[in-house]
Amino acid sequence: MNNKFANKVISERKVLSIVNGFSSGRTQLTGLTSHAIASWSVEQKLDETHELVSLLYKLGNLCHRLSDRSQESFESLDDNIAKKN
């Protein structure tokens, strides 16, 4: 079974480790949520249009999609099954 949540956590940890390894100051990036990225970017004095901040938002969205199990619940039916109903 492909554990999408575990993949999300592993991916997030890798990103956080890299970013925090290069961050200046005491404030570290604590997650890839919009709120965490926004707070971190203010502390780092990076505008939201900065390339790194933009990339972090994209990675955060990707990680969210990787773990969003609701997508699996609403897969379209096979045409043969749909015709029977």
C-alpha positions in Angstrom: 0.0 0.0 0.0 1.3 3.4 -0.9 1.2 5.5 2.2 0.7 9.0 0.9 0.7 10.6 4.4 4.1 9.1 5.2 5.5 10.3 1.8 4.2 13.8 2.7 5.9 13.8 6.1 9.2 12.5 4.7 9.2 15.2 1.9 8.3 18.0 4.3 11.1 17.0 6.7 13.7 17.0 3.9 12.6 20.5 2.8 12.6 21.9 6.4 16.0 20.4 7.0 17.5 22.0 3.9 15.8 25.4 4.5 16.6 25.6 8.2 20.2 24.6 7.5 20.6 27.8 5.5 18.3 30.1 7.5 19.7 33.1 9.4 18.5 33.9 12.8 16.7 31.9 15.5 13.4 31.5 13.6 13.1 28.3 11.7 10.6 27.1 9.2 8.2 24.9 11.2 6.1 23.5 8.4 4.9 23.9 4.8 1.5 25.4 5.6 0.7 28.8 4.2 0.8 30.3 7.7 4.1 28.7 8.6 5.7 29.9 5.4 4.3 33.4 5.8 5.5 33.7 9.4 9.0 32.4 8.5 9.3 34.7 5.5 8.5 37.8 7.6 11.1 36.8 10.1 13.6 36.2 7.3 12.7 39.6 5.8 11.8 37.9 2.5 8.9 39.2 0.4 6.2 36.7 -0.7 7.4 37.2 -4.3 10.9 36.0 -3.4 11.8 32.9 -5.4 12.4 30.8 -2.3 9.1 31.8 -0.7 7.2 31.1 -3.9 8.9 27.7 -4.2 8.0 26.9 -0.6 4.4 27.7 -1.2 4.4 25.4 -4.3 6.1 22.6 -2.3 3.5 23.0 0.5 0.7 22.7 -1.9 2.2 19.6 -3.5 2.7 18.0 -0.1 -0.9 18.7 0.7 -2.1 17.1 -2.5 0.1 14.1 -1.9 -1.7 13.4 1.4 -5.2 14.5 0.5 -7.0 11.2 0.7 -10.3 12.7 -0.4 -9.2 12.5 -4.0 -9.2 8.7 -3.8 -12.8 8.6 -2.6 -14.1 10.3 -5.7 -12.5 8.6 -8.6 -14.7 8.3 -11.6 -16.5 5.0 -12.1 -15.6 2.6 -14.8 -17.9 3.2 -17.9 -19.4 -0.3 -17.7 -20.4 0.2 -14.1 -21.8 3.7 -14.7 -24.0 2.3 -17.6 -25.6 -0.3 -15.2 -26.9 2.5 -12.9 
